[in-house]
């Protein structure tokens, strides 16, 4: 098994098309563009069907990286896993997190398991397959492939699985109907939930978090079925799932670790504190025990019951602002307050990603050199 070194860099952005920070670090030699495996970003769009800031951000990054990789922008998009999550409501700050990976000589001096990353893609889906068993099964296969790519053999070492998945547009739904097939929904917005939910269930199946077979009718209905590490984000810019597995592996020589917990609801501060503690950090912006925060990744959603700890919330009844935007702002504010920064990755829409109304929260830290 090869030994790899993973590096993680968080870069603030001035807008969806801002690549100056990334290019600056490449010019300084801080980031080797040939080693970039994945880029996760938060953009300041609405996070909905018509949030084109995600596609704009990916396009800008591909154009910027193309000359450094000596390939076309389209080829860059296939080589690197791009996951852009729209919506930076409240104190959330637009940024990208760049993950690099390179092979290194065996470093036996490093003890314990360190951060590792793996990537895989599913095949392209037909519109009528979104939100159904085909998407669940193909996602599960991709999870297994991504774990192997990361050098992770134990599902318990997987702490976060980020997936970018497709959604249905009117054109895609019409194509399905023309072939005599019925899509899971006729609403483009609802299709985002179906795609996110089926993708999350694929993670749960792959990691044996669910024992029984999952049926088409379980998606968006059986909320007792969920993954504790899945984070899925739907976008218009693709028709397949991009899978990124983050965990700890003894094949990694990186100075990073990752841990996670699950928030039971949108105000579960204790879970965020536990996630920070799982990687040796206090609930503040100060480094703890030779470690510093790199980034936090979390899911957020409005509780489908309409209540949080017995009190009614209005997120699902607001016709002016989408419930996902409310949830991102609420959870983003909670995490930012505990972490000491608004530059955290909080994604809305947590169907089958943690318990109803809650969601996974993962923390990456860098181990500081001993003085």
Residue, then its C-alpha position, 0 to 999 in steps of 0.5 A: x500500500x502506497x504512503x500518501x501525504x495530504x494537505x488542506x488549505x482554506x482560501x477566502x474568496x471575494x466572489x464565485x469567480x475569484x481565483x486570485x488566492x489559489x493562484x497566489x499560493x500556486x505562485x508561492x509554491x504553497x500549492x502544487x496544482x498537479x497534486x490537487x485532488x478536490x476543491x470544496x467551496x461555499x459560494x454566495x448564491x441561493x443554493x437553489x435550482x437556479x444558483x449558477x454561482x456554483x457552475x461559475x465558480x467551477x468554470x473559473x477554477x478550471x480555466x485558472x488551473x488549465x494552463x498549470x495542468x497543461x490540459x483543457x478546462x473540461x479535462x480539469x473538471x474531470x480530473x479534480x473533484x469540484x463540489x460547490x455548495x451555494x448559500x452563505x447566509x448569515x455569518x457564513x463566509x465564501x471560501x474554498x478548501x483545497x485538498x492535495x495528495x501526493x505519494x511519499x516515501x514510507x514515513x514510519x516515524x509518524x504514529x497513528x492514523x492521519x487524514x486521507x482522501x479518496x475520490x470516485x465517480x458514478x456513471x451518468x444517471x438517467x433522469x428517471x434514476x435520480x432519487x431511486x435505487x439505481x442512484x443508491x446502488x451506484x453511489x454505494x459502489x463509488x463509496x467503496x472505490x473512494x475508500x480504496x483510493x484513500x487507503x481506508x479499510x475500516x468504515x469506522x475510519x470514515x468521518x465525512x463523505x462529500x457528494x455532489x449529485x445532479x438535479x432534475x430540470x424541466x428538459x431532463x424530466x421531459x426526456x424521461x417522459x418521452x422515453x415512457x418513464x416517470x421521474x421521482x418528482x415533477x418539481x425541480x426543487x424537490x428533485x434536489x432533495x430526492x437526489x441528496x437523499x438517495x445519495x446519502x442512503x448510498x453512503x449508509x449502505x456502503x458503510x453498513x449503517x443500514x442493514x436492510x435493503x433500501x427501496x425506492x419508496x424509502x427515499x424522503x419517507x423513512x427518515x429513520x434511515x440515514x448516514x452519520x457521515x454523509x454530506x450531499x449537495x445537488x447541482x445543475x452542472x452534472x448528471x453523475x455523482x462525485x464522491x469524496x471520502x475523508x477519513x483517517x488511514x495508517x497509509x497517510x503521512x499527513x499532519x492532519x486528522x479528522x473527526x466527527x459527531x452528529x448534531x441531533x438538531x439545529x441548535x445542538x451545540x454540544x455535538x459541535x463541541x464534541x466534534x472539536x474535542x474529538x480532534x483535540x480542540x477546545x470550543x474557541x478559536x484558540x489552538x489546543x494541545x498543538x493543534x489548529x483548526x483547518x475547517x469544519x464541514x456540516x449539514x443543516x436542515x429545517x426539522x421536518x416535524x416543524x419543531x425544535x425541542x418542543x417549540x414551533x419553528x417557521x422555516x418550513x412555512x416561510x414563502x419568502x425565504x427557502x427553509x434551507x437558507x434559514x437552516x444554513x444561517x442558523x447552523x452556520x451561526x452556531x458553529x461559527x460562534x463555537x469555532x471562532x470563524x464564519x469560514x466554515x462549510x455548512x451545506x443545506x438540505x440534510x435528507x437522510x444525512x443524520x437524524x431528521x432536523x440534524x446532521x453530521x459535523x466533521x472537523x479537520x485539524x492540523x498537528x503543529x510541529x513540536x517546539 
